[in-house]
Amino acid sequence: MLVSGDVTKFAKFIPKATAAEKESAVTLAVEHKITNTGIVALIKKYCDVDVIEAINVKHQSEEK
């Protein structure tokens, strides 16, 4: 649902997700460079992670 960009499914899943599932969602979003506004907002709300910033930090660390 993250990679396919299905915001509706993700919106139903993430509020009830376990801590491990939330961590996995964040990891996948960063690895796949997901910038879909809806998904990014849901991750920020429920996981307290700024995916755009995390992608930027990962990209910068890979350049060094």
C-alpha positions in Angstrom: 0.0 0.0 0.0 2.9 2.4 0.6 4.7 1.6 -2.6 1.5 1.6 -4.6 0.5 4.9 -3.0 -2.8 3.7 -1.7 -3.5 6.4 0.8 -7.0 5.1 1.8 -5.7 1.6 2.8 -2.7 3.2 4.6 -5.0 5.6 6.4 -7.0 2.6 7.7 -3.9 0.6 8.7 -1.6 3.1 10.4 -3.7 4.2 13.4 -4.0 0.6 14.6 -0.5 -0.5 13.7 1.9 -1.8 16.3 5.1 0.0 17.0 7.0 -2.5 14.8 4.6 -2.0 11.9 5.0 1.8 12.2 8.7 1.5 12.2 8.6 -0.7 9.1 6.3 1.8 7.4 8.8 4.6 8.1 11.7 2.4 6.8 9.9 1.5 3.7 8.8 5.1 3.0 12.4 6.3 3.3 13.9 3.4 1.3 11.4 3.8 -1.5 11.6 7.6 -1.3 7.8 8.0 -0.9 6.8 11.6 -1.0 3.0 11.2 -1.5 1.6 14.0 0.5 -1.2 11.9 2.1 1.2 9.1 3.2 3.8 11.5 4.4 1.2 13.4 6.5 -0.1 10.1 8.0 3.4 9.0 9.0 4.1 12.3 10.6 0.9 12.2 12.5 1.1 8.5 13.7 4.8 7.9 13.7 6.1 11.4 14.5 8.7 11.1 11.7 9.2 13.6 8.9 9.7 11.3 5.9 10.9 14.0 3.6 13.6 15.1 6.1 14.6 11.4 6.7 15.0 10.9 2.9 17.1 14.0 2.7 19.3 12.9 5.6 19.7 9.4 4.0 20.6 11.0 0.6 23.2 13.3 2.2 24.8 10.4 4.1 25.1 8.4 1.0 26.9 11.2 -0.9 29.7 11.3 1.6 
